[in-house]
Every structure is written in C-alpha cells, then in structure tokens.
C-alpha cells in the first residue's frame, strides 16, 4: 500500500525538486550516476508503509555508513559503458557480425565515429564489469550475510554462471579481433541483457546508498526504528531541520493517550520550523532513510498531510481563507475515511478575523482530537484556544516556543517548552521599529 500524501504537503516541506534550492532531495543527492539519481527520485516519491521493508532499507544504509565505502568505479568509464549497453545491437549473432563488418568497412573509408563508439564502449564495459566483479567478491567475502548480501548475490550469480568467464582474458587484451568484438558485443548487448540489467542495478543501488549514508555521516543523522502501527507511538529525540545550518533540536513524543500537540508562540519564535522538522523526520523515516534526529522510534502510518503554506487561488476565485477551509476539508475527509495519518496544521484559519479564527480553530481542533488513531500538530497565535482545549480534552499536549525579553528586544531560543505561550510582544516590536513615529 503506498504512503498517502499530496503536492501541498511535499511543497510545504520542500521535499522534492532536483532544481529547487534547499530541497531535501538535493540534500541527499550526491549520486554519481543517472541511474542512482532516478532511484533516489523514486524513493522520495514513494515512501513505504511496510515496517519490515522500512527497517530493511534503513539497515542497508546503516551498513554502508559503517563500511565508509567509496564508489568503486571510474565514473567516466561507467558512463561510456552504460551508453554502449543502451545502444542498438544486432538481434542475433549473425546480425551482430554483419554490423561489426559494416562498422569496420566504414572505418576504412574514414568514417570512424560509429566504430570508435562501439569499440570504446565495449572496452569500457569489459573494464567496468571486471571492477564490479572484484567489488562484489570483496563485500561478499567480508559480509556474506550482511543486509546488502541479497543484491550482491544476485550480481554474483550473473558473474559465476559461466556466461562471463571470458572477461579476464578479454580485459587482458589490448585489441580485440574482429570475431571477438562481434561475439562479446552480442553477448553483452543481446544474450546477457538481463544479467547486465541486474549488475547495473547493483551499481546504481551502491551509488545511491553511498550517497545517502555519506550525508547521514556528515550531518549526524540517526536511523529511525519502525514499529507496528498498533503500537501507536512516535518518539523523536532531538529532531532538527536537515537543511538549516546550526538548527536547534527539539524532541517530540506522542502516543494514543496524547495524540495531539497544540503549539503556541510568537511570530519568528520557530513554530513553523518545529513543525517542518517534525514532518521531515516522519517522511524520511517512512522512506527508510536516516533522519535528522538523535534517535527516533515511530509507528508506521498510512500517510501524512500538512497545511502550512496554503496559497489563495486567483483563477478559481478562492480567497486565502476559503483555500484554508478547503484544505481542512480535504484533510478531514481523509482522517474520517478512516485513515491512520500524521497531520500538521500551521496557524489554522489565519485568513479570517480573530473571533471566527478562535471559534473555528477550537471547534476543528476538538473534533480532530477525537481521532486517536492519527497524530496531529496544530499551531496558532490564539492562545485562548489552548486554554479552552485544556478544559475539554485530555489527550492534548500543550507546547510553546518561548520568547525571552532582553530589555525591549525579543530573543528566540527555538527550544520548545511544555505549556501555553503567554507572550504578548507584538506592540513592543512595532514600537521598537518606530512605525508610529514614521507615520506621524
């Protein structure tokens, strides 16, 4: 079953985007091959909902981090080999021999491009395959039962089947004869196509896991432990935003008895960053990827929705408030389906007046809190909502982002505390900026 989310959530958290600044995808994308980059995109687009698969992938990446592996192939040579393997080839040995003869004839006429591409590609592929074989043999001898052993054994079977026994002799030759070129070209691009796909997939996975594990090592990320959905648990210890320098960590703990965090605090106090950090930990954990935290244990759920940066829609004629309402409706339908979800609401109903925002935030938060199979974080400036919810619900944890005053200057610690914010510094900030004096 696929992990449920949508474009709004991915945009809110800045998850995807090869060409987007500061996207989480770009953070992990240190891949050297196009195949590994495609695999990385697929993993980002399709988080997992199977606890076993999540933990298995996490174990593989942790294994690569422990091995501190360096990509074992010459990237330029590999690119040449992949381009060669992807090229057109004769459908049988006879057709391959005919094509080899045609290229040789063209070369004699001074048309060398096609002949050079194939001979260079064949040579590069033979070298790359020899290097991969050495890499596979070394890892299997070191860790025959390691978490990456299944993929290594699949590639090893291709090498050990006898179909590639000619590789060492071919690699040792400076120049291949006409018939050797025809035979090896047919084998690699036709007869052994399936084996080549298995081996190249191993190369791409190796590249991907080295890339991801190197980020985990450099950023001091942890490996989350996925537990059964029935355990209804989320414990993020010292989680932080992965794309911020010197990010301030915060911890989050939720379960079936406290499945809602109601977050208050002043503007610029760090509420949105807190919520995005939480959301990214959950998303990456469901991918089986290392997470920006000291440690994390989580119940696997069906998906996640956020409502952080909801835009108005001029073309549809939607005001910001109505766009917010539609977003809440969409999430309400998913929660009531029913589905087990992680939900993030940042500043519910900020597009309307304070009285309506108070009433709507209180009513919606109270109803959502009854769905104890889901975990919610709901933030607001309207601290009175929190005070009312404290009287009505017993499953809400109240958290706030504090503001400390140094004279008349607000200072933000970005460290969450238990309770409801009592900060009232808006007018002081306006006075500090001398807005009234400028107007007067």
C-alpha positions in Angstrom: 0.0 0.0 0.0 1.5 3.4 -1.0 2.2 6.1 1.5 -0.5 8.7 1.1 0.4 12.4 0.7 -0.1 15.2 -1.9 1.7 18.0 -3.6 0.7 20.6 -1.0 2.5 18.5 1.7 5.6 18.0 -0.5 5.7 21.7 -1.2 5.2 22.7 2.4 8.1 20.5 3.5 10.2 21.3 0.4 10.8 17.6 -0.1 11.2 17.1 -3.9 12.9 19.1 -6.6 16.2 18.4 -8.3 16.4 22.1 -9.3 14.9 23.6 -6.1 17.1 25.4 -3.7 17.4 23.7 -0.3 15.1 20.8 -1.1 15.6 17.7 0.9 16.0 15.6 -2.2 19.0 17.8 -3.1 20.4 17.3 0.3 20.7 13.6 -0.3 21.5 13.7 -4.0 25.3 13.2 -4.1 24.9 10.4 -6.7 27.4 10.0 -9.5 25.2 8.1 -11.9 21.9 8.9 -13.6 20.5 5.5 -12.6 21.1 6.2 -8.9 19.5 9.6 -9.2 16.4 8.1 -10.8 16.2 5.5 -8.0 16.6 8.3 -5.4 13.7 10.2 -7.0 11.6 7.0 -6.9 12.3 6.5 -3.2 11.4 10.1 -2.5 8.2 9.9 -4.4 7.1 6.6 -2.9 7.7 6.3 0.9 7.0 2.9 2.4 4.2 1.7 4.7 5.6 -1.8 5.4 7.5 -1.9 8.7 9.8 -4.7 7.5 10.8 -3.0 4.3 11.4 0.3 6.0 13.7 -1.3 8.6 15.5 -3.4 5.9 16.3 -0.3 3.8 17.4 1.5 7.0 19.7 -1.4 7.9 21.3 -1.3 4.4 22.0 2.4 4.5 23.4 2.0 8.1 25.6 -0.9 6.8 27.0 1.4 4.0 27.7 4.1 6.5 29.6 1.7 8.7 31.7 0.4 5.7 32.6 4.0 4.7 32.7 2.8 1.1 33.9 4.9 -1.8 32.2 4.5 -5.2 34.3 1.7 -6.7 34.1 2.6 -10.4 35.6 5.2 -12.7 32.6 7.4 -13.4 33.6 8.4 -16.9 34.3 4.8 -17.8 30.9 3.8 -16.4 29.1 6.4 -18.4 30.7 5.1 -21.5 29.7 1.6 -20.7 26.1 2.5 -19.9 25.8 4.4 -23.1 27.2 1.4 -25.0 24.9 -1.1 -23.3 21.8 1.1 -24.1 22.7 1.3 -27.8 21.2 -0.6 -30.6 22.6 -4.1 -31.3 22.0 -7.0 -33.7 19.2 -9.3 -32.7 21.3 -12.4 -33.2 25.0 -13.4 -33.6 24.8 -13.2 -37.4 23.3 -9.7 -37.4 25.9 -8.6 -34.9 28.7 -9.9 -37.0 27.3 -8.1 -40.1 27.1 -4.8 -38.1 30.6 -5.2 -36.9 31.8 -5.7 -40.5 29.8 -2.7 -41.7 31.4 -0.5 -39.0 34.9 -1.8 -40.0 34.2 -1.0 -43.6 33.1 2.5 -42.7 36.3 2.9 -40.7 38.4 2.0 -43.8 36.5 4.7 -45.7 37.4 7.2 -43.0 34.0 7.2 -41.2 35.3 6.2 -37.8 32.7 7.6 -35.4 30.4 4.6 -35.1 33.3 2.1 -35.0 35.0 4.1 -32.2 31.9 4.4 -30.1 31.3 0.6 -30.1 34.9 -0.4 -29.6 35.4 2.2 -26.8 32.1 1.2 -25.3 32.9 -2.5 -25.4 36.3 -1.9 -23.9 34.9 0.3 -21.1 32.2 -2.2 -20.3 34.7 -5.1 -20.0 36.8 -3.0 -17.6 33.7 -1.9 -15.6 32.4 -5.4 -15.3 35.8 -6.6 -14.0 35.9 -3.9 -11.4 32.3 -4.7 -10.3 33.1 -8.4 -10.0 36.1 -7.5 -7.7 33.9 -5.2 -5.6 31.1 -7.8 -5.3 33.5 -10.6 -4.3 35.2 -8.4 -1.7 32.0 -7.4 0.0 30.6 -10.9 0.0 33.8 -12.3 1.5 33.7 -9.7 4.2 29.9 -9.8 5.0 28.3 -12.9 3.4 25.2 -12.4 5.5 25.1 -8.6 5.6 22.0 -6.6 4.8 23.1 -6.0 1.3 24.0 -9.6 0.6 20.8 -10.4 -1.4 21.6 -7.7 -4.0 25.3 -8.7 -4.1 24.4 -12.4 -4.5 22.2 -11.6 -7.5 25.1 -9.9 -9.2 27.5 -12.7 -8.2 25.2 -15.3 -9.8 25.5 -13.4 -13.1 29.3 -13.5 -12.8 29.5 -17.1 -11.6 27.1 -18.6 -14.1 29.9 -19.2 -16.6 28.5 -16.8 -19.1 31.1 -14.2 -18.2 34.1 -16.4 -17.8 35.7 -14.8 -20.8 36.0 -11.4 -19.1 39.6 -11.8 -17.6 41.0 -12.8 -21.0 39.2 -10.0 -22.8 40.3 -7.5 -20.3 43.9 -8.6 -20.7 43.9 -7.9 -24.5 45.0 -4.6 -25.9 43.0 -5.0 -29.1 40.1 -7.5 -29.7 39.9 -9.3 -33.0 37.0 -8.9 -35.4 35.3 -12.1 -34.3 36.0 -11.4 -30.6 34.4 -7.9 -31.0 31.4 -9.4 -32.6 31.0 -12.2 -30.1 31.4 -10.0 -27.0 29.2 -7.3 -28.4 26.4 -9.9 -29.0 26.8 -11.4 -25.5 26.8 -8.1 -23.6 24.0 -6.3 -25.5 21.8 -9.2 -26.5 22.3 -12.6 -24.9 23.2 -11.3 -21.5 20.9 -8.3 -21.4 19.1 -9.5 -18.2 22.4 -10.1 -16.5 23.7 -6.6 -17.4 20.5 -5.1 -16.0 21.0 -6.9 -12.7 24.6 -5.8 -12.5 23.8 -2.2 -13.4 21.0 -2.0 -10.9 23.6 -3.1 -8.2 25.9 -0.3 -9.4 23.1 2.3 -9.1 22.0 1.0 -5.6 25.6 1.1 -4.5 25.9 4.7 -5.7 22.6 5.7 -4.0 23.4 4.1 -0.7 26.9 5.6 -0.6 25.4 9.0 -1.3 22.7 8.7 1.4 25.0 7.2 4.0 27.6 9.9 3.4 25.0 12.6 4.2 24.0 10.7 7.3 27.6 10.6 8.5 28.3 14.2 7.7 25.1 15.6 9.3 25.0 13.2 12.3 21.6 11.8 11.3 20.1 8.8 13.1 18.4 5.6 11.9 14.7 5.5 12.9 13.2 2.3 14.1 9.8 1.5 12.6 7.3 -0.4 14.8 3.9 -1.8 14.2 1.0 0.7 13.6 -0.8 -0.9 16.6 1.9 0.4 19.0 0.7 4.0 18.3 4.0 5.6 19.1 6.1 8.5 18.0 9.3 9.4 19.8 11.7 11.9 18.1 14.6 12.6 20.3 16.3 16.0 19.4 14.9 16.3 15.9 16.1 19.2 13.8 15.6 20.7 10.3 18.0 18.9 8.0 18.5 21.9 5.6 19.3 24.6 8.2 22.8 25.3 9.5 23.1 25.2 13.3 19.5 24.1 13.6 18.1 24.0 17.1 16.9 20.5 18.0 13.6 19.7 19.7 12.0 16.4 20.9 8.5 15.2 20.2 6.7 12.3 22.0 3.2 11.2 21.2 1.0 8.1 21.7 -2.6 7.1 21.8 -3.2 8.9 25.1 -1.6 12.1 23.8 -2.0 12.2 20.1 -2.3 16.0 19.7 0.4 18.6 20.2 -1.1 22.1 20.4 1.7 24.6 19.6 1.7 28.3 20.5 4.3 31.0 20.4 5.0 34.4 18.8 5.9 35.1 15.2 9.5 34.2 14.5 9.7 32.0 17.6 10.2 28.9 15.5 6.8 27.2 15.3 6.8 26.6 11.5 10.4 25.2 11.6 9.5 23.0 14.5 6.6 21.6 12.5 8.5 21.2 9.3 11.3 19.4 11.2 8.7 17.0 12.6 7.2 16.4 9.2 10.5 15.7 7.5 11.6 13.2 10.2 8.3 11.3 9.6 8.6 11.5 5.8 12.3 10.3 5.7 11.6 7.6 8.3 8.9 6.1 6.1 11.4 6.1 3.3 13.8 4.1 5.5 16.3 6.9 5.2 18.4 8.4 8.0 16.6 11.1 9.9 17.7 14.5 11.3 17.5 13.5 15.0 19.5 11.9 17.8 17.1 8.9 17.7 13.6 8.1 16.6 11.0 5.3 17.1 7.7 5.6 15.2 4.6 3.7 14.3 4.1 3.2 10.6 1.0 5.1 9.4 -0.7 5.3 6.0 0.4 8.8 5.1 0.8 12.5 6.1 -0.9 15.8 5.2 0.2 19.3 6.1 -1.4 22.7 5.9 1.5 25.2 6.3 1.7 27.5 3.2 -1.8 27.3 1.7 -2.0 29.7 -1.3 -5.1 31.5 -2.5 -6.3 30.7 -6.0 -7.0 33.8 -8.2 -8.0 31.6 -11.1 -10.6 29.8 -9.1 -11.6 32.9 -7.2 -10.6 31.5 -3.8 -9.6 33.8 -1.1 -6.9 32.8 1.3 -9.4 31.9 4.0 -11.5 29.8 1.6 -8.4 28.0 0.4 -7.7 27.2 4.1 -11.2 25.9 4.6 -10.9 23.6 1.5 -7.6 22.3 2.8 -9.0 21.5 6.2 -12.0 19.8 4.5 -9.7 17.7 2.3 -7.7 16.5 5.4 -10.9 16.0 7.4 -12.2 13.6 4.7 -9.0 11.6 4.8 -9.0 11.4 8.6 -12.6 10.3 8.6 -12.2 7.7 5.9 -10.9 6.5 8.3 -7.1 6.5 7.7 -4.2 6.5 10.1 -2.3 9.6 9.4 0.2 12.2 10.6 -1.3 15.7 10.3 0.3 19.1 10.6 -1.7 22.4 10.7 0.2 25.6 10.9 -1.9 28.6 12.0 -5.4 27.4 11.3 -7.7 30.0 9.7 -5.3 32.9 9.8 -7.1 34.3 6.7 -10.1 35.4 8.7 -10.9 37.7 11.7 -9.8 36.8 15.2 -13.3 35.8 16.5 -14.0 33.5 13.6 -10.5 32.1 13.8 -10.9 31.4 17.5 -14.2 29.6 17.1 -13.1 27.6 14.0 -9.7 26.6 15.5 -11.3 25.5 18.7 -14.1 23.5 17.0 -11.9 21.8 14.4 -9.1 21.0 16.9 -11.5 19.5 19.3 -13.1 17.2 16.7 -9.8 16.2 15.2 -8.5 15.2 18.7 -11.2 12.5 18.9 -9.4 10.6 16.1 -6.9 9.0 18.3 -5.6 6.8 15.5 -4.0 9.9 14.0 -1.2 12.1 15.3 -1.7 15.9 15.0 0.3 19.0 15.5 -1.8 22.2 15.4 -0.3 25.6 15.9 -1.9 29.0 16.5 -1.3 32.5 17.7 -4.6 32.4 19.5 -3.5 31.1 22.9 -7.1 31.3 24.3 -7.9 28.3 22.1 -5.3 26.3 24.0 -6.8 27.4 27.3 -10.3 26.2 26.2 -9.0 22.9 24.8 -7.2 22.2 28.1 -10.7 22.2 29.8 -12.3 20.0 27.1 -9.7 17.4 26.0 -7.5 15.0 27.9 -5.3 13.8 25.0 -3.6 17.1 24.1 0.0 18.0 24.9 0.5 21.8 25.1 3.8 23.0 23.8 5.1 26.5 23.1 8.1 28.2 21.6 9.2 30.8 24.1 10.3 34.4 23.6 12.8 35.9 26.1 13.0 39.7 26.5 16.3 41.4 26.9 15.1 44.8 27.8 12.8 45.7 24.9 14.4 43.3 22.5 12.8 39.8 22.0 15.2 36.9 21.8 14.0 33.5 20.5 15.5 30.3 21.9 13.8 28.0 19.4 13.6 25.4 22.2 10.1 24.1 22.8 8.7 24.0 26.3 5.6 22.4 27.9 2.6 24.7 28.3 0.8 27.5 26.5 2.6 30.7 25.5 1.9 33.9 27.4 3.9 36.1 25.0 2.4 39.5 24.2 5.2 41.3 22.5 3.7 42.4 19.2 3.2 46.0 20.1 6.6 46.2 21.6 8.2 45.1 18.4 6.1 47.7 16.5 7.4 50.4 18.9 11.0 49.2 18.5 10.7 49.7 14.8 9.3 53.2 15.3 6.5 52.6 12.9 4.1 55.1 14.7 6.9 57.8 14.6 7.4 57.2 10.9 3.7 57.6 10.2 3.3 60.6 12.5 
